[in-house]
Amino acid sequence: MSATARKTAPLPDDIRARKGGTPIVSLTAYTTPMAELMDAHCDFVLVGDSVGMVLHGLPSTIGVTMEMMILHGQAVKRGLRQAMMVVDMPFGSYEESPQQAFRNAARIMSETGAGAVKLEGGQGMAETIAFLVARGIPVMAHIGLTPQSINTLGGYKVQGRGAAGTQLMADAQAVAEAGAFAVVLEKVPQTLADRITADVPIPTIGIGASAGCDGQVLVVDDMLGLFTKFKPKFVKRYANLGEQAEAAVAAYAEEVRTRAFPAVDHVFADAVPEAKS
């Protein structure tokens, strides 16, 4: 379904029904203006915990809090009319027990208006996913490189190479059987991503995976060239807005120092000219 043909935000079941069809489009957003820009073009918008690194300067996503996710979720929701919003559950908000996960997921849903939550983990999170889905909370799963687990994964490494691919396949099947309506595959070898996509009944959303996935997601600040601290191999820069913004700031600073700004067009006269009769 094209963005122009869509009148209302899709539901999780609508995303699930896109399995094997026209690729699903998604980007992250953290603010109202950015959400407004992508609303007509994305099937769902992800309020990612990457906000901690991109907007708050944190070294990883581990320090992101529930309050941060809710604040940014509320901001993004104000900018959406057509796309569904999915909000990441932050580190420490769901791992303890299914009951803890439900309390925090319910809070995110009720306070942001999200259509679904996303949580990281495969087989180990299957019970939690099933618990949430049974209680009316749609869940998008996330396997492969799970950034909240970088301290145990040994950094931002490709996941699923060699024998590890068997476990990743089992993770994908487990989250699908638990009731997740889609699964993000992050930093997974292309052949394995294609196998998972063919074998599981729910859409796969790739980020550093394969064009054969059922959809794609990128961090919007990465693809626009606004976040330049590092550039993952899987990111394609569709613009270099960071460079343009820095050039604009430099030009502004120069004009202020030389008193070229503000010019006559940017200041106010002592009196308003009288209108001619």
Backbone as CSV, one residue per row, in Angstrom:
resi,resn,N_x,N_y,N_z,CA_x,CA_y,CA_z,C_x,C_y,C_z
1,MET,0.847,-1.207,0.000,0.000,0.000,0.000,0.871,1.241,0.000
2,SER,0.602,2.177,-0.881,1.405,3.390,-0.953,1.042,4.347,0.162
3,ALA,1.987,5.234,0.491,1.730,6.207,1.542,0.577,7.125,1.176
4,THR,0.473,7.472,-0.109,-0.585,8.397,-0.518,-1.957,7.736,-0.446
5,ALA,-2.006,6.412,-0.581,-3.294,5.719,-0.545,-3.754,5.461,0.881
6,ARG,-2.824,5.487,1.841,-3.150,5.147,3.212,-3.795,6.335,3.902
7,LYS,-4.925,6.131,4.552,-5.638,7.208,5.226,-5.398,7.196,6.726
8,THR,-5.195,6.014,7.327,-4.981,5.910,8.758,-3.721,5.103,9.029
9,ALA,-3.218,5.232,10.239,-2.002,4.514,10.616,-2.252,3.012,10.576
10,PRO,-1.302,2.246,10.026,-1.466,0.794,10.029,-1.414,0.250,11.446
11,LEU,-2.025,-0.893,11.644,-1.960,-1.606,12.911,-0.889,-2.687,12.815
12,PRO,-0.461,-3.237,13.940,0.512,-4.326,13.872,0.093,-5.464,12.949
13,ASP,-1.198,-5.790,12.934,-1.662,-6.856,12.042,-1.500,-6.462,10.572
14,ASP,-1.607,-5.169,10.272,-1.385,-4.706,8.900,0.075,-4.891,8.503
15,ILE,0.973,-4.616,9.439,2.403,-4.830,9.175,2.684,-6.316,8.990
16,ARG,2.099,-7.147,9.852,2.283,-8.588,9.739,1.812,-9.097,8.370
17,ALA,0.717,-8.525,7.880,0.139,-8.962,6.604,1.007,-8.572,5.411
18,ARG,2.002,-7.723,5.621,2.887,-7.304,4.536,3.998,-8.318,4.268
19,LYS,4.012,-9.432,4.994,5.015,-10.463,4.794,5.071,-10.872,3.329
20,GLY,6.273,-10.769,2.743,6.455,-11.185,1.364,5.914,-10.224,0.329
21,GLY,5.396,-9.077,0.758,4.817,-8.113,-0.175,5.755,-6.945,-0.430
22,THR,5.159,-5.788,-0.716,5.947,-4.574,-0.925,6.770,-4.282,0.329
23,PRO,8.065,-4.040,0.197,8.908,-3.839,1.377,8.384,-2.749,2.307
24,ILE,8.514,-3.014,3.583,8.063,-2.124,4.650,9.143,-1.066,4.897
25,VAL,8.729,0.189,4.990,9.665,1.304,5.156,9.588,1.835,6.583
26,SER,10.751,1.995,7.207,10.783,2.563,8.550,12.050,3.385,8.751
27,LEU,11.937,4.407,9.571,13.071,5.202,10.045,12.851,5.498,11.524
28,THR,13.924,5.858,12.212,13.771,6.326,13.578,13.378,7.799,13.578
29,ALA,12.742,8.211,14.644,12.471,9.637,14.875,12.492,9.867,16.367
30,TYR,12.893,11.072,16.766,12.948,11.413,18.184,12.235,12.731,18.485
31,THR,11.854,13.469,17.428,11.260,14.796,17.605,10.030,14.951,16.712
32,THR,9.198,15.925,17.057,7.993,16.186,16.264,8.322,16.621,14.842
33,PRO,9.226,17.582,14.617,9.497,17.992,13.233,10.000,16.855,12.350
34,MET,10.868,16.002,12.876,11.376,14.898,12.074,10.266,13.891,11.776
35,ALA,9.404,13.645,12.754,8.274,12.735,12.534,7.358,13.267,11.440
36,GLU,7.138,14.574,11.415,6.289,15.179,10.390,6.891,14.977,8.999
37,LEU,8.216,15.065,8.894,8.878,14.917,7.595,8.735,13.505,7.037
38,MET,8.786,12.506,7.896,8.782,11.116,7.417,7.412,10.452,7.452
39,ASP,6.426,11.098,8.027,5.114,10.480,8.242,4.501,9.906,6.972
40,ALA,4.521,10.670,5.889,3.869,10.227,4.653,4.653,9.151,3.918
41,HIS,5.885,8.903,4.327,6.757,8.001,3.573,7.037,6.678,4.286
42,CYS,6.780,6.617,5.585,7.104,5.426,6.377,5.839,4.663,6.767
43,ASP,5.958,3.352,6.798,4.857,2.520,7.290,4.815,2.536,8.810
44,PHE,5.973,2.466,9.434,6.041,2.694,10.875,7.281,3.506,11.192
45,VAL,7.176,4.292,12.243,8.285,5.117,12.714,8.720,4.564,14.063
46,LEU,10.008,4.328,14.202,10.548,3.752,15.428,11.151,4.849,16.296
47,VAL,10.666,4.955,17.521,11.310,5.813,18.505,12.369,4.932,19.161
48,GLY,13.580,4.988,18.630,14.632,4.072,19.050,15.374,4.551,20.278
49,ASP,15.878,3.583,21.067,16.699,3.980,22.201,18.053,4.515,21.745
50,SER,18.295,4.474,20.439,19.468,5.157,19.876,19.430,6.653,20.157
51,VAL,18.278,7.151,20.588,18.159,8.560,20.972,19.203,8.926,22.017
52,GLY,19.566,7.966,22.866,20.547,8.247,23.900,21.886,8.651,23.330
53,MET,22.294,8.001,22.238,23.572,8.311,21.605,23.451,9.492,20.656
54,VAL,22.355,9.522,19.887,22.210,10.516,18.824,21.898,11.906,19.367
55,LEU,21.005,11.996,20.335,20.587,13.307,20.833,21.129,13.662,22.213
56,HIS,21.468,12.641,23.016,21.886,12.918,24.396,23.373,12.687,24.645
57,GLY,24.110,12.250,23.632,25.544,12.120,23.772,26.020,10.977,24.638
58,LEU,25.169,9.982,24.879,25.574,8.835,25.689,26.485,7.916,24.869
59,PRO,27.363,7.159,25.529,28.269,6.278,24.797,27.611,5.027,24.236
60,SER,26.433,4.670,24.747,25.688,3.510,24.262,24.223,3.720,24.611
61,THR,23.391,2.737,24.298,21.955,2.841,24.610,21.645,2.409,26.039
62,ILE,22.628,1.901,26.756,22.372,1.302,28.068,21.878,2.326,29.089
63,GLY,22.279,3.582,28.955,21.870,4.601,29.913,20.515,5.234,29.642
64,VAL,19.827,4.791,28.613,18.524,5.377,28.267,17.473,4.947,29.297
65,THR,16.609,5.857,29.672,15.608,5.604,30.711,14.192,5.545,30.135
66,MET,13.279,5.044,30.938,11.872,5.052,30.562,11.390,6.474,30.314
67,GLU,11.813,7.392,31.161,11.368,8.780,31.024,11.807,9.372,29.687
68,MET,13.021,9.053,29.251,13.500,9.536,27.963,12.660,8.962,26.828
69,MET,12.376,7.669,26.882,11.618,7.043,25.799,10.192,7.590,25.739
70,ILE,9.606,7.820,26.889,8.237,8.357,26.911,8.219,9.795,26.406
71,LEU,9.171,10.608,26.841,9.232,12.006,26.392,9.369,12.085,24.870
72,HIS,10.293,11.316,24.316,10.497,11.365,22.871,9.348,10.688,22.126
73,GLY,8.765,9.658,22.723,7.591,9.035,22.113,6.430,10.007,21.993
74,GLN,6.210,10.785,23.030,5.144,11.792,22.994,5.414,12.830,21.916
75,ALA,6.668,13.235,21.782,7.022,14.228,20.769,6.790,13.679,19.363
76,VAL,7.232,12.457,19.117,7.075,11.855,17.790,5.596,11.662,17.457
77,LYS,4.826,11.232,18.422,3.399,10.982,18.173,2.696,12.243,17.685
78,ARG,3.097,13.388,18.172,2.469,14.651,17.738,2.713,14.928,16.264
79,GLY,3.743,14.319,15.685,4.067,14.571,14.291,3.545,13.527,13.328
80,LEU,2.829,12.525,13.825,2.383,11.424,12.971,0.883,11.462,12.736
81,ARG,0.500,11.239,11.486,-0.906,11.097,11.110,-1.153,9.785,10.374
82,GLN,-0.152,9.301,9.653,-0.336,8.128,8.810,0.494,6.924,9.240
83,ALA,1.654,7.136,9.781,2.547,6.029,10.138,2.264,5.531,11.551
84,MET,2.453,4.236,11.763,2.359,3.663,13.103,3.633,3.982,13.874
85,MET,3.509,4.169,15.166,4.669,4.436,16.006,4.992,3.213,16.862
86,VAL,6.256,2.816,16.852,6.771,1.746,17.695,7.827,2.359,18.610
87,VAL,7.766,2.040,19.890,8.692,2.622,20.859,9.552,1.517,21.469
88,ASP,10.868,1.752,21.493,11.794,0.822,22.129,11.584,0.783,23.640
89,MET,11.655,-0.417,24.212,11.722,-0.558,25.662,13.195,-0.457,26.057
90,PRO,13.531,0.449,26.979,14.942,0.651,27.311,15.515,-0.468,28.175
91,PHE,16.828,-0.509,28.210,17.554,-1.507,28.997,17.099,-1.476,30.452
92,GLY,16.827,-2.663,31.008,16.427,-2.772,32.400,14.941,-2.645,32.650
93,SER,14.167,-2.392,31.587,12.724,-2.173,31.787,11.884,-3.417,31.531
94,TYR,12.509,-4.520,31.074,11.715,-5.703,30.724,12.402,-7.036,30.989
95,GLU,13.695,-7.021,31.288,14.446,-8.271,31.393,14.165,-9.054,32.678
96,GLU,13.774,-8.365,33.746,13.629,-9.010,35.055,12.551,-10.080,35.064
97,SER,11.400,-9.772,34.474,10.283,-10.716,34.477,9.234,-10.260,33.480
98,PRO,8.365,-11.169,33.034,7.250,-10.753,32.174,6.372,-9.711,32.840
99,GLN,6.216,-9.810,34.150,5.363,-8.854,34.871,5.973,-7.452,34.828
100,GLN,7.287,-7.371,35.036,7.961,-6.068,34.933,7.808,-5.507,33.528
101,ALA,7.987,-6.376,32.536,7.865,-5.945,31.144,6.467,-5.414,30.862
102,PHE,5.453,-6.089,31.400,4.083,-5.638,31.151,3.833,-4.267,31.763
103,ARG,4.273,-4.074,32.994,4.045,-2.777,33.640,4.667,-1.649,32.827
104,ASN,5.892,-1.855,32.380,6.579,-0.784,31.648,6.058,-0.625,30.226
105,ALA,5.726,-1.732,29.572,5.162,-1.632,28.230,3.810,-0.945,28.265
106,ALA,2.995,-1.285,29.269,1.684,-0.650,29.400,1.831,0.849,29.633
107,ARG,2.830,1.238,30.414,3.066,2.665,30.647,3.466,3.367,29.358
108,ILE,4.376,2.755,28.592,4.790,3.344,27.325,3.595,3.511,26.394
109,MET,2.793,2.464,26.273,1.637,2.511,25.368,0.652,3.600,25.795
110,SER,0.340,3.651,27.080,-0.686,4.582,27.541,-0.214,6.027,27.535
111,GLU,1.079,6.250,27.783,1.573,7.626,27.891,2.068,8.208,26.570
112,THR,2.291,7.358,25.565,2.777,7.868,24.279,1.796,7.673,23.135
113,GLY,0.856,6.757,23.271,-0.036,6.433,22.158,0.617,5.532,21.136
114,ALA,1.673,4.829,21.523,2.370,3.926,20.612,1.459,2.807,20.134
115,GLY,1.725,2.338,18.915,0.984,1.206,18.390,1.586,-0.112,18.795
116,ALA,2.850,-0.088,19.246,3.550,-1.304,19.645,4.828,-0.913,20.372
117,VAL,5.423,-1.901,21.049,6.741,-1.715,21.645,7.714,-2.674,20.968
118,LYS,8.997,-2.355,21.075,10.046,-3.243,20.575,10.975,-3.593,21.712
119,LEU,11.339,-4.865,21.791,12.314,-5.291,22.796,13.339,-6.226,22.174
120,GLU,14.511,-6.262,22.774,15.623,-7.039,22.247,15.659,-8.424,22.881
121,GLY,16.051,-9.418,22.075,16.233,-10.767,22.599,15.457,-11.797,21.817
122,GLY,15.982,-13.031,21.797,15.370,-14.126,21.047,14.676,-15.127,21.942
123,GLN,15.216,-16.345,22.004,14.586,-17.396,22.805,14.404,-16.978,24.258
124,GLY,15.379,-16.265,24.799,15.297,-15.857,26.193,14.174,-14.884,26.485
125,MET,13.640,-14.222,25.468,12.564,-13.260,25.643,11.217,-13.790,25.145
126,ALA,11.181,-15.027,24.674,9.946,-15.573,24.097,8.810,-15.591,25.113
127,GLU,9.099,-16.009,26.333,8.059,-16.046,27.367,7.506,-14.648,27.630
128,THR,8.389,-13.670,27.681,7.962,-12.290,27.920,7.117,-11.770,26.765
129,ILE,7.539,-12.055,25.534,6.762,-11.621,24.367,5.363,-12.222,24.414
130,ALA,5.270,-13.518,24.694,3.964,-14.177,24.755,3.098,-13.573,25.855
131,PHE,3.714,-13.238,26.989,2.997,-12.642,28.117,2.406,-11.295,27.720
132,LEU,3.194,-10.478,27.034,2.732,-9.159,26.621,1.627,-9.260,25.578
133,VAL,1.851,-10.101,24.562,0.870,-10.226,23.481,-0.466,-10.729,24.019
134,ALA,-0.419,-11.656,24.965,-1.652,-12.200,25.550,-2.425,-11.137,26.313
135,ARG,-1.746,-10.065,26.679,-2.385,-8.990,27.442,-2.588,-7.730,26.615
136,GLY,-2.559,-7.874,25.304,-2.950,-6.784,24.418,-1.860,-5.824,24.030
137,ILE,-0.595,-6.198,24.223,0.507,-5.315,23.856,1.242,-5.907,22.659
138,PRO,1.114,-5.303,21.470,1.832,-5.800,20.293,3.344,-5.615,20.470
139,VAL,4.096,-6.633,20.068,5.537,-6.618,20.263,6.270,-6.834,18.946
140,MET,7.226,-5.967,18.678,8.201,-6.172,17.618,9.474,-6.682,18.286
141,ALA,10.005,-7.788,17.796,11.214,-8.357,18.378,12.452,-7.787,17.691
142,HIS,13.605,-8.039,18.288,14.879,-7.514,17.759,15.959,-8.527,18.111
143,ILE,16.559,-9.134,17.083,17.604,-10.131,17.296,18.828,-9.800,16.438
144,GLY,19.864,-10.604,16.587,21.121,-10.321,15.910,21.975,-9.469,16.825
145,LEU,22.502,-8.364,16.317,23.184,-7.416,17.188,22.122,-6.696,18.006
146,THR,22.146,-6.904,19.292,21.213,-6.225,20.197,22.038,-5.224,21.014
147,PRO,21.956,-3.941,20.673,22.856,-2.940,21.263,22.842,-2.871,22.781
148,GLN,21.709,-3.239,23.405,21.667,-3.214,24.866,22.540,-4.300,25.489
149,SER,22.992,-5.249,24.663,23.810,-6.362,25.164,25.252,-6.292,24.698
150,ILE,25.725,-5.114,24.291,27.081,-5.034,23.720,28.159,-5.451,24.714
151,ASN,27.890,-5.307,26.010,28.899,-5.688,26.994,29.094,-7.199,27.060
152,THR,28.074,-7.958,26.682,28.210,-9.413,26.644,28.494,-9.920,25.241
153,LEU,28.180,-9.122,24.235,28.453,-9.518,22.854,29.865,-9.157,22.414
154,GLY,30.550,-8.357,23.215,31.909,-7.960,22.863,31.977,-6.805,21.900
155,GLY,30.951,-5.955,21.908,30.946,-4.793,21.028,29.952,-4.939,19.892
156,TYR,30.062,-4.025,18.928,29.106,-3.955,17.824,29.550,-4.866,16.670
157,LYS,29.522,-6.167,16.928,30.002,-7.140,15.960,28.858,-7.782,15.179
158,VAL,29.156,-8.229,13.964,28.195,-9.001,13.185,27.838,-10.260,13.962
159,GLN,26.556,-10.596,13.979,26.072,-11.756,14.715,25.537,-12.824,13.747
160,GLY,25.763,-14.101,14.098,25.166,-15.189,13.330,26.072,-15.825,12.307
161,ARG,27.368,-15.529,12.352,28.287,-16.158,11.415,28.605,-17.584,11.866
162,GLY,28.779,-18.473,10.902,29.142,-19.849,11.209,28.076,-20.548,12.023
163,ALA,28.531,-21.306,13.041,27.613,-22.094,13.861,26.623,-21.225,14.617
164,ALA,26.969,-19.952,14.868,26.067,-19.055,15.591,24.784,-18.792,14.809
165,GLY,24.805,-19.084,13.512,23.600,-18.886,12.712,22.454,-19.782,13.142
166,THR,22.779,-20.978,13.652,21.740,-21.902,14.123,20.972,-21.289,15.280
167,GLN,21.691,-20.660,16.206,21.029,-20.021,17.343,20.178,-18.841,16.896
168,LEU,20.681,-18.076,15.942,19.916,-16.920,15.481,18.639,-17.350,14.773
169,MET,18.715,-18.443,14.018,17.515,-18.975,13.388,16.508,-19.415,14.450
170,ALA,17.009,-20.062,15.505,16.132,-20.493,16.600,15.507,-19.287,17.301
171,ASP,16.283,-18.206,17.449,15.755,-16.984,18.055,14.603,-16.417,17.232
172,ALA,14.783,-16.372,15.914,13.747,-15.833,15.035,12.472,-16.668,15.112
173,GLN,12.625,-17.971,15.107,11.457,-18.849,15.185,10.767,-18.717,16.531
174,ALA,11.556,-18.546,17.593,10.982,-18.436,18.936,10.153,-17.174,19.094
175,VAL,10.655,-16.039,18.607,9.886,-14.799,18.778,8.633,-14.806,17.910
176,ALA,8.723,-15.459,16.740,7.536,-15.563,15.886,6.477,-16.426,16.559
177,GLU,6.896,-17.559,17.110,5.953,-18.451,17.783,5.364,-17.806,19.033
178,ALA,6.134,-16.911,19.668,5.651,-16.240,20.876,4.611,-15.168,20.572
179,GLY,4.501,-14.756,19.304,3.467,-13.792,18.933,3.952,-12.443,18.474
180,ALA,5.286,-12.257,18.344,5.771,-10.992,17.792,5.214,-10.810,16.384
181,PHE,4.850,-9.567,16.023,4.257,-9.336,14.702,5.312,-9.030,13.646
182,ALA,6.550,-8.791,14.077,7.674,-8.545,13.165,8.948,-8.696,13.970
183,VAL,10.081,-8.852,13.261,11.354,-8.987,13.955,12.436,-8.209,13.218
184,VAL,13.164,-7.386,13.959,14.303,-6.649,13.408,15.517,-7.568,13.403
185,LEU,16.211,-7.616,12.261,17.461,-8.351,12.139,18.577,-7.332,11.984
186,GLU,19.417,-7.198,13.010,20.476,-6.192,12.953,21.838,-6.842,12.810
187,LYS,22.604,-6.360,11.839,23.992,-6.766,11.607,24.106,-8.289,11.532
188,VAL,23.338,-8.837,10.593,23.267,-10.279,10.362,23.772,-10.555,8.947
189,PRO,24.574,-11.608,8.731,25.040,-11.920,7.376,23.872,-12.057,6.391
190,GLN,24.083,-11.599,5.178,23.009,-11.544,4.184,22.352,-12.902,3.950
191,THR,23.150,-13.953,3.773,22.570,-15.268,3.488,21.694,-15.742,4.633
192,LEU,22.148,-15.535,5.875,21.352,-15.936,7.032,20.077,-15.114,7.121
193,ALA,20.175,-13.810,6.874,18.975,-12.956,6.904,17.952,-13.435,5.878
194,ASP,18.427,-13.837,4.704,17.518,-14.343,3.675,16.871,-15.660,4.111
195,ARG,17.636,-16.524,4.773,17.086,-17.785,5.263,16.020,-17.545,6.322
196,ILE,16.316,-16.647,7.250,15.339,-16.337,8.300,14.077,-15.761,7.683
197,THR,14.247,-14.845,6.744,13.093,-14.225,6.078,12.222,-15.270,5.394
198,ALA,12.849,-16.255,4.783,12.096,-17.306,4.092,11.421,-18.259,5.063
199,ASP,12.010,-18.438,6.251,11.528,-19.478,7.162,10.516,-19.010,8.190
200,VAL,10.544,-17.734,8.577,9.611,-17.296,9.621,8.374,-16.659,8.991
201,PRO,7.217,-16.792,9.650,5.958,-16.298,9.067,5.690,-14.818,9.297
202,ILE,6.593,-14.130,10.006,6.386,-12.712,10.271,7.412,-11.893,9.498
203,PRO,7.112,-10.615,9.229,8.060,-9.783,8.477,9.383,-9.606,9.210
204,THR,10.464,-9.621,8.442,11.782,-9.277,8.957,12.104,-7.852,8.535
205,ILE,12.625,-7.084,9.468,13.004,-5.695,9.204,14.520,-5.610,9.324
206,GLY,15.187,-5.378,8.218,16.631,-5.407,8.207,17.275,-4.080,8.560
207,ILE,18.387,-4.160,9.279,19.284,-3.025,9.465,20.680,-3.628,9.476
208,GLY,21.359,-3.530,8.346,22.615,-4.220,8.184,22.393,-5.705,7.997
209,ALA,21.379,-6.076,7.218,21.047,-7.493,7.010,21.016,-7.802,5.516
210,SER,19.857,-7.660,4.875,19.730,-8.019,3.463,18.602,-7.239,2.816
211,ALA,18.770,-6.941,1.526,17.685,-6.324,0.762,16.521,-7.283,0.604
212,GLY,16.764,-8.565,0.887,15.699,-9.559,0.810,14.784,-9.576,2.011
213,CYS,15.110,-8.803,3.045,14.212,-8.721,4.203,12.881,-8.098,3.776
214,ASP,11.872,-8.280,4.612,10.541,-7.766,4.286,10.439,-6.255,4.457
215,GLY,11.434,-5.644,5.066,11.448,-4.199,5.241,12.812,-3.746,5.709
216,GLN,12.983,-2.445,5.838,14.254,-1.869,6.267,14.005,-0.750,7.269
217,VAL,14.981,-0.555,8.159,14.956,0.572,9.078,16.371,1.130,9.179
218,LEU,16.478,2.449,9.288,17.746,3.110,9.543,17.528,4.209,10.580
219,VAL,18.593,4.586,11.259,18.561,5.759,12.128,18.573,6.987,11.231
220,VAL,17.572,7.819,11.342,17.407,8.920,10.400,18.595,9.879,10.441
221,ASP,19.159,10.111,11.615,20.297,11.027,11.709,21.526,10.461,11.010
222,ASP,21.623,9.124,10.940,22.703,8.493,10.172,22.517,8.732,8.682
223,MET,21.326,8.439,8.178,21.119,8.509,6.726,21.059,9.943,6.205
224,LEU,20.812,10.908,7.101,20.823,12.314,6.700,22.178,12.980,6.924
225,GLY,23.122,12.250,7.513,24.434,12.835,7.759,24.448,13.838,8.889
226,LEU,23.512,13.689,9.831,23.473,14.575,10.984,24.280,14.020,12.150
227,PHE,24.314,12.693,12.257,25.112,12.035,13.296,26.342,11.460,12.625
228,THR,27.498,12.024,12.928,28.710,11.664,12.185,29.829,11.142,13.078
229,LYS,29.503,10.822,14.328,30.536,10.318,15.230,31.145,9.035,14.685
230,PHE,30.306,8.189,14.102,30.777,7.010,13.385,29.733,6.638,12.350
231,LYS,30.137,5.885,11.343,29.239,5.501,10.260,29.317,3.989,10.054
232,PRO,28.307,3.241,10.501,28.298,1.794,10.275,28.311,1.472,8.779
233,LYS,28.860,0.335,8.434,28.935,-0.105,7.040,27.561,-0.128,6.385
234,PHE,26.514,-0.461,7.160,25.189,-0.642,6.568,24.450,0.667,6.332
235,VAL,25.027,1.790,6.722,24.356,3.074,6.538,24.685,3.659,5.174
236,LYS,23.660,4.057,4.445,23.830,4.838,3.233,23.446,6.275,3.539
237,ARG,24.327,7.204,3.223,24.040,8.609,3.451,23.252,9.155,2.267
238,TYR,22.021,9.550,2.510,21.186,10.133,1.461,21.319,11.651,1.420
239,ALA,21.984,12.218,2.415,22.258,13.653,2.454,23.415,13.869,3.423
240,ASN,23.993,15.055,3.378,25.065,15.425,4.308,24.659,16.715,5.025
241,LEU,23.545,16.625,5.748,22.987,17.820,6.371,23.875,18.350,7.492
242,GLY,24.656,17.474,8.105,25.551,17.945,9.150,26.570,18.929,8.609
243,GLU,27.151,18.610,7.445,28.120,19.520,6.821,27.451,20.832,6.433
244,GLN,26.238,20.739,5.880,25.525,21.949,5.482,25.192,22.814,6.695
245,ALA,24.793,22.146,7.786,24.446,22.892,8.997,25.672,23.592,9.575
246,GLU,26.806,22.918,9.593,28.022,23.526,10.128,28.457,24.719,9.276
247,ALA,28.314,24.585,7.952,28.657,25.696,7.065,27.734,26.883,7.313
248,ALA,26.456,26.594,7.548,25.506,27.673,7.820,25.833,28.371,9.139
249,VAL,26.174,27.594,10.163,26.539,28.183,11.455,27.792,29.046,11.318
250,ALA,28.764,28.563,10.546,29.990,29.338,10.337,29.697,30.652,9.614
251,ALA,28.805,30.609,8.618,28.451,31.825,7.888,27.744,32.819,8.795
252,TYR,26.855,32.303,9.643,26.150,33.156,10.601,27.138,33.827,11.549
253,ALA,28.065,33.035,12.090,29.043,33.579,13.035,29.870,34.682,12.388
254,GLU,30.283,34.471,11.148,31.075,35.474,10.434,30.277,36.760,10.228
255,GLU,29.017,36.630,9.868,28.198,37.829,9.620,27.901,38.583,10.908
256,VAL,27.743,37.870,12.012,27.531,38.546,13.290,28.788,39.332,13.668
257,ARG,29.939,38.712,13.526,31.191,39.360,13.931,31.530,40.559,13.043
258,THR,31.093,40.544,11.791,31.364,41.658,10.881,30.193,42.637,10.809
259,ARG,29.168,42.395,11.621,27.953,43.215,11.674,27.188,43.231,10.347
260,ALA,27.388,42.208,9.537,26.591,42.083,8.314,25.190,41.559,8.620
261,PHE,25.044,40.918,9.759,23.733,40.457,10.241,23.529,40.997,11.643
262,PRO,22.345,41.531,11.947,21.171,41.638,11.065,21.283,42.819,10.099
263,ALA,20.770,42.607,8.890,20.723,43.656,7.875,19.399,44.404,7.991
264,VAL,19.197,45.371,7.109,17.994,46.206,7.177,16.715,45.373,7.065
265,ASP,16.776,44.271,6.337,15.581,43.428,6.178,15.210,42.678,7.448
266,HIS,16.098,42.680,8.441,15.872,41.864,9.627,15.641,42.686,10.891
267,VAL,15.515,44.020,10.743,15.266,44.876,11.896,13.984,45.673,11.651
268,PHE,13.533,46.350,12.686,12.249,47.050,12.639,12.432,48.569,12.657
269,ALA,11.606,49.248,11.856,11.670,50.706,11.801,11.066,51.306,13.056
270,ASP,11.373,52.586,13.314,10.841,53.256,14.508,9.338,53.420,14.422
271,ALA,8.814,53.597,13.205,7.373,53.804,13.041,6.902,52.979,11.846
272,VAL,5.663,52.533,11.917,5.087,51.775,10.818,4.630,52.757,9.747
273,PRO,5.063,52.613,8.506,4.636,53.542,7.442,3.112,53.550,7.310
274,GLU,2.570,54.741,7.095,1.130,54.862,6.946,0.715,54.304,5.577
275,ALA,-0.433,53.632,5.587,-0.956,53.069,4.326,-1.468,54.196,3.431
276,LYS,-1.210,54.083,2.131,-1.685,55.087,1.198,-3.170,54.920,0.971
277,SER,-3.876,56.054,0.885,-5.343,55.997,0.658,-5.633,55.763,-0.808
